[in-house]
């Protein structure tokens, strides 16, 4: 008889041998997902037997996790801010850093009534949808060049019941020039083309990762046009790579934006350039 504790111990050892970080937590998540319970509920089920109907799917998921398939893809969902969203290979897996940006904006940005918000390069939609929930009176638009990513974002909008507008566009090329936006956010591809990625990150779509030789190609295109699309006093916020803050700040100032600063993430990395239109 295989118990919950047996499978947790054996699965954790298997993942550790394959170099998976936080192996115990990963195994707990896989078992809880299969048994349709929370990780905390596993503690009171340690001596419960696991039926054969659960063991085979668990073994399959465990093998995939050991091969480096992201845990988020195996579970099919991820929590971001106050909602559970779908995630799969169509869009970038939401990162905790992006959640930090969403929280900072919600706490520190005051928007006018009936504000307009743009999430450029929305991917799975978690940032734009979270801002739409945090600013319920705002008119929120999500834009991405990838039809697959937009399809995932639409599914997340339906899942959460959050109403937004979605547009397929290469940056601003197919987005009407008026009216302007009070807040524009963007988590654009910023990884240099030649950078070696961790195995799990390679499961994200390349279109959402790579931004040219130094990772800055799209950011250079985006900032001047974004500055033109802001209302007076409007906010621009980005997420960038660990060594891109100096050049990004120069681009923001060259676009005549003011109050330029780069916020650090919880790891102390300059991650979120913020600016306003005078």
Beta strands, then each sheet from edge to edge (+ up, - down):
strand 1: 77-80
strand 2: 83-86
strand 3: 116-120
strand 4: 139-144
strand 5: 165-168
strand 6: 181-186
strand 7: 230-238
strand 8: 257-264
strand 9: 270-277
sheet 1: 1+ 2-
sheet 2: 5+ 4+ 3+ 6+ 7+ 9- 8+
end
